Each structure stands twice: as structure tokens, then as C-alpha cells.
Amino acid sequence: MPKYNKGNNDEYLLQHNLMGVSNQDKLTQAEALSFFVRNAEIENGIYSIKGFSKWDFMAIHHHLFQDIYPFAGKFRDVNLIKESTVFCQFQFLDAYADSLFNELIIEGKWETVETAAKRLAYFKAELNMLHPFREGNGRTIRIFLAAYAKEKGYLWRYENMDAQMYLEAMIKSKYDESDLEKLLLTVLEPL
């Protein structure tokens, strides 16, 4: 079954990757290796996240996927549906992104860990529904929001999250962020 139900995203990725890989398993491996190297550059300060605008978000995606996809850092021009989730229609990506990233920029201080969990859950859910790229959304969102949380004074220990609980909370966050908020509360630490 293709990754996305509307159109065949896997086939598109096989036809439009910079490495000329034509096998899905090999593309997955190449993408994972490329991502590992580029993410390590972020973690080690070789590449720094400059801010939290839409353009900064796009720049992170470009950095992470520049070796593998020609669309790295560019919003998609197709609609995406994954299982039962319909993401933001591509025609509205820019307008919705402008509004959402404006919220991020004007966001006040997070005074408590409870506030941090609530606001991080909100932004995580909204960015996930925006899903602006053909591939690499979850990883880009996680890295971007971990840096954002740090800027607000909190360390997001993503690696300590139970994968199944996280997946279920993300699916539910389309209409209710409370489970995601509770989960984030267990992995956020004040700096």
C-alpha cells in the first residue's frame, strides 16, 4: 500500500530523488543515512536554527533533505492523505502557514511546564495537519519544535516518548490535543 492514498507518493519519490535510486528499500536507506548526517550537523551546531518563521522552517527541511530530494525546503503542490488523515490542501498551505508561524513568533513566555506542554501540543498538532512537504514532515516538525521549546526554556526529551502512545496521541490530536499534552508533560524539562 502506498504511503499516501491520494496519488502514489512512493512512486513520485522514486522518480524524483537526487540519488537516482529506483528501489523503495534502497531509497528509504539512503534517506535515513542522509537524514542522520544532516541531523547530526544540527545537533552538533554545524548548522544552526536561526529563528522560527516559516522561512526558517523551510530552511530546516532543506538542510535535512537537500541531498536526496529536489523539493527539499519547498512546500508541496499536491494534496496528501495518509490513511484517514486529510492534510491541509496545498492551495491553502501558504496562508495557513503564515498564520501559524505568526502565532509562533508572537507567542509569549511559557511560565510553567503545563503551559509548555499545552502550547507544544497545539503547535505540534497544527504543524502536523499543515504537513507542508511531500516527505520529511514529522522529522522536520520535531527538530523545529524541539529548538522552539528550548528557546522558550524547556528541553523536549523526544527520545523518552513511548512510540505507540505518541502515534495514538498524534492521530487523536486532529480533534483533541489532550493526550498529546499529557504525554509531552512527561518529557519536558525546564532548562
VOKOLBA-470331 format. One line per 5 residues: number of its first residue (from 1); their letters; for each residue x, y, z of C-alpha. Coordinates in steps of 0.05 Angstrom, whole numbers. Example, Ala and Ser with C-alpha at 12.3 -4.5 7.8 and 13.67 -1.06 7.14 Angstrom:
# residues 2
1 = AS = 246:-90:156 | 273:-21:143
END
This chain:
# residues 191
1 = MPKYN = 0:0:0 | 28:69:-17 | 48:115:38 | -5:166:16 | -72:145:-11
6 = KGNND = -82:204:-58 | -34:191:-115 | 27:148:-104 | 78:188:-64 | 127:129:-61
11 = EYLLQ = 128:125:-137 | 138:200:-141 | 197:197:-92 | 229:141:-132 | 224:182:-196
16 = HNLMG = 246:248:-164 | 305:234:-118 | 374:264:-129 | 410:197:-120 | 376:162:-177
21 = VSNQD = 352:106:-132 | 295:66:-163 | 283:15:-107 | 239:36:-47 | 280:-1:5
26 = KLTQA = 345:30:-21 | 313:99:-23 | 290:90:49 | 361:71:70 | 393:128:31
31 = EALSF = 343:178:61 | 356:152:131 | 432:158:123 | 427:227:93 | 380:250:148
36 = FVRNA = 425:221:202 | 485:261:176 | 446:326:167 | 411:320:234 | 479:308:268
41 = EIENG = 501:375:238 | 443:408:273 | 455:372:339 | 530:389:337 | 518:462:320
46 = IYSIK = 549:458:250 | 481:481:223 | 443:528:269 | 369:542:270 | 365:617:262
51 = GFSKW = 293:631:281 | 222:606:280 | 190:636:218 | 160:598:160 | 225:611:122
56 = DFMAI = 267:582:179 | 223:520:180 | 231:512:105 | 307:522:113 | 310:465:164
61 = HHHLF = 273:419:116 | 321:439:60 | 381:425:104 | 356:357:125 | 335:332:56
66 = QDIYP = 378:371:7 | 420:310:-11 | 361:266:-30 | 301:307:-56 | 299:365:-106
71 = FAGKF = 238:392:-69 | 275:399:-3 | 253:463:32 | 194:474:-16 | 121:467:1
76 = RDVNL = 84:412:-36 | 39:425:-96 | -5:364:-87 | -56:343:-35 | -36:289:14
81 = IKEST = -79:238:50 | -47:188:97 | -95:132:119 | -155:171:144 | -119:238:154
86 = VFCQF = -130:292:102 | -76:344:109 | -82:418:91 | -99:427:18 | -38:452:-20
91 = QFLDA = -76:514:-45 | -81:538:27 | -12:520:53 | 19:589:48 | -39:626:80
96 = YADSL = -47:575:136 | 29:572:147 | 34:648:150 | -20:649:204 | 10:592:244
101 = FNELI = 82:616:242 | 58:686:262 | 28:653:324 | 95:620:339 | 132:686:332
106 = IEGKW = 87:726:377 | 79:670:429 | 92:694:500 | 136:662:552 | 119:593:577
111 = ETVET = 116:604:652 | 102:532:672 | 116:463:646 | 40:454:640 | 36:515:594
116 = AAKRL = 96:488:555 | 62:420:544 | -4:453:524 | 27:501:474 | 76:450:446
121 = AYFKA = 19:400:436 | -21:454:399 | 36:474:353 | 55:401:341 | -16:383:321
126 = ELNML = -24:444:277 | 42:435:241 | 26:362:231 | -41:379:198 | -5:431:156
131 = HPFRE = 41:376:131 | 73:423:80 | 125:377:49 | 118:315:6 | 164:277:54
136 = GNGRT = 200:291:119 | 146:329:156 | 148:293:223 | 224:297:229 | 226:370:209
141 = IRIFL = 170:388:256 | 203:351:314 | 271:385:304 | 239:453:294 | 194:448:356
146 = AAYAK = 250:419:399 | 291:482:383 | 229:525:395 | 216:493:463 | 289:504:481
151 = EKGYL = 282:577:462 | 222:580:509 | 263:548:566 | 245:475:560 | 282:413:538
156 = WRYEN = 237:364:499 | 264:294:512 | 232:264:450 | 272:200:455 | 237:184:521
161 = MDAQM = 168:182:490 | 133:115:482 | 127:108:406 | 58:75:406 | 28:125:455
166 = YLEAM = 58:182:415 | 29:155:350 | -40:147:381 | -37:217:412 | -17:247:345
171 = IKSKY = -74:213:309 | -123:238:362 | -93:308:360 | -132:322:296 | -191:337:342
176 = DESDL = -165:333:413 | -94:351:437 | -104:328:509 | -68:261:503 | -10:293:467
181 = EKLLL = -7:347:520 | -5:294:576 | 49:256:540 | 91:318:529 | 84:336:602
186 = TVLEP = 124:273:619 | 182:291:572 | 191:366:581 | 242:393:629 | 254:465:649
191 = L = 324:489:630
END
